[in-house]
Amino acid sequence: MVKNPIPLAPDVCREPRRRRLIPIISLFVAATMVAPVFVDAVALCYAQWCEMLGTPVSVRTPTLDAIGERVESVRSECWYHVSSRFQRVPWNPRVVLPIAIVVMAVAMIMLRL
């Protein structure tokens, strides 16, 4: 008795050409977006090496400066919104401390499980 092989994936066919181009195009777009950050990072590394070798160098990193400013503004906005919620509540230590102890105990029990 002859046994015929079982086809494991009869539906497999080659992918269309355009599906291979999408990752290549997205990689190109991502590389062009990351390039300014990479250039600034290389400039900082070069300046540090020059400083170590004794040559003073002034470095301008506008992209990293802009990113730092945005991060700082987001941090300050988040801090403002979070702290404004807690400043309106009167803190009574007789209530807050037992609640904190209970929450910590529940957290310790959850970590043990």
C-alpha positions in Angstrom: 0.0 0.0 0.0 1.4 3.3 -1.1 1.0 6.3 1.2 0.8 9.7 -0.4 2.4 12.6 1.4 0.1 14.9 3.3 0.4 18.5 2.1 1.0 20.6 5.2 0.3 24.0 3.7 -1.4 23.8 0.3 -2.6 27.5 0.5 0.9 28.9 0.8 1.8 31.2 -2.0 4.3 34.0 -2.6 3.4 37.3 -1.1 2.6 40.2 -3.4 5.5 42.6 -4.3 3.9 45.6 -2.5 3.9 43.9 0.9 7.7 43.7 0.8 7.9 47.4 -0.1 5.9 48.5 3.0 8.5 47.5 5.6 11.3 49.0 3.5 9.4 52.3 3.1 8.5 52.4 6.8 12.2 51.7 7.7 13.3 54.6 5.4 10.8 56.9 7.0 11.8 55.9 10.6 15.5 56.3 9.7 14.9 59.9 8.4 12.9 60.7 11.5 15.7 59.4 13.9 18.6 60.9 11.9 18.6 64.4 13.6 18.7 62.8 17.0 21.5 60.5 15.9 23.5 63.4 14.5 23.1 65.3 17.8 24.2 62.3 19.8 27.3 61.9 17.6 28.1 65.5 18.0 27.9 65.2 21.8 30.2 62.1 21.7 32.7 63.9 19.5 32.7 67.0 21.7 33.3 64.8 24.8 36.2 63.1 23.1 37.7 66.4 22.1 37.3 67.7 25.7 39.1 64.6 27.0 41.9 65.2 24.5 42.2 68.8 25.6 40.5 70.7 22.7 37.5 72.8 23.8 34.5 72.4 21.5 31.1 74.1 21.7 28.3 71.8 20.6 24.8 72.9 19.5 22.1 70.2 19.8 18.8 71.8 18.8 16.9 68.5 18.4 17.9 67.1 21.8 17.2 70.5 23.4 13.7 70.6 21.9 13.0 67.1 23.1 14.2 68.0 26.6 12.0 71.1 26.6 8.9 69.1 25.5 9.6 66.4 28.1 9.9 69.1 30.8 6.7 70.8 29.8 4.8 67.5 29.8 6.2 66.7 33.2 5.2 70.0 34.6 1.7 69.8 33.1 1.2 66.3 34.6 2.5 67.4 37.9 0.1 70.4 37.9 -2.9 68.2 37.1 -2.0 65.5 39.6 -1.1 67.8 42.4 -4.2 70.0 42.0 -6.4 66.9 42.7 -4.6 66.3 46.0 -4.3 69.9 47.2 -8.1 70.3 47.6 -8.4 67.3 49.9 -7.8 68.0 53.6 -5.3 65.3 54.8 -6.2 63.9 58.2 -3.5 61.7 59.6 -6.0 59.7 61.6 -7.6 58.6 58.4 -4.7 58.5 55.9 -2.3 56.4 58.0 -4.6 53.4 58.6 -5.6 53.5 54.9 -2.0 53.5 53.9 -1.2 50.6 56.2 -4.1 48.6 54.8 -3.1 49.3 51.2 0.5 48.3 52.0 -0.6 45.0 53.7 -2.8 44.1 50.7 0.1 44.9 48.4 2.4 42.7 50.4 -0.1 39.8 50.3 -0.6 40.2 46.6 3.2 40.0 46.1 3.4 36.8 48.2 0.8 35.1 46.0 
